[in-house]
Amino acid sequence: MGILLRRGDGPHAQIIDFHAGQDLRASAHDADPFDMHALERLHYDRLRPGRVYSVAEFVDHDPVFRAECAEKMRRLGIADERVVRLPDISETGAWLIMARARPCTASDSALLSALAPYVEAALRSYVALEEHRVRASVSTQGMARSATAWMVLDREARLLAIDPRLGVWMQRNLHYVPRPGERLRDLGVQAERELGAAAALFASADPPAPRPLVLHEQPRLEALLTATTDMPRPSMLALCRLPNARTAQSVERLSRLFDLPPREAALAIALNEGQTIAEAAASMGLTIETARNYSKRLYAKLGVRGQPELVRLVCDSVAVMA
């Protein structure tokens, strides 16, 4: 017994084969690694969903093909096969297959027909969970690259869940481990009071527009507070920007994005980090006059009118992502 899944269409579709008992694909490969059609299933696309088919229905029209299939099945220890196609679900096709070492009976066909609706229901759940998993994974990676972290709090400002990166930041800078079910500590009286009041508002039936809050002054931790969606109970989402220190790739990325020489790109990154021209020159081993010449060339190449516009351009680019 097996389930054949196909994600997508065309020659590049992903094929996933689940089976109980003998792995026919592995057996076919072991019997003849160069025979790619030992389990010919291209005809499965033409099956009507919900109807149980016999393998004989695919080969009766061609005596030569029928003999070849019979020989291939014999080598795999298969005497007969039944298959039912399930309705396509979100670009995922599925077939429920039964292969036996003896001829299949009407009871086998009835079993496949009875199983098909349950397998379809399970497949719908699998496809939905897989889509959620992919979106969650991509969202997590994107937030990490943009140095954005999150935490979810209930209406009493107790922690429900927290981004591990934010938990590490708090442990390192506030010297405690935030735990679900507990309130945040060491934020200061004013911040704790405002956070508690905001949690009650955003977890209410009529949440306000998103609002900012400084959770901690030194080191600084800001949060954008908003209501959550698709949660088991009303709660508040806090989005926090973590320090996004320059990586070794930042200069290379900026250079590639705007076709800049590495030294000019390095100066732009240094200015984006808040250094003055003089501080950047000293850190890069340049004279201040050379650094000023670099900055003028940067302004001309990037079409900006000065250091503030340069910083904004760099800050908005993907070069400074983690």
PyMOL commands that set and color helices and strands:
alter all, ss='L'
color gray80, all
select helices_A, chain A and resi 24-31+42-46+56-59+63-75+106-145+164-173+189-202+249-258+262-272+277-284+288-302+307-316+318-320
alter helices_A, ss='H'
color red, helices_A
select strands_A, chain A and resi 2-7+14-19+52-54+80-89+92-100+148-153+159-162+211-216+221-227+236-241
alter strands_A, ss='S'
color yellow, strands_A
deselect
rebuild
show_as cartoon
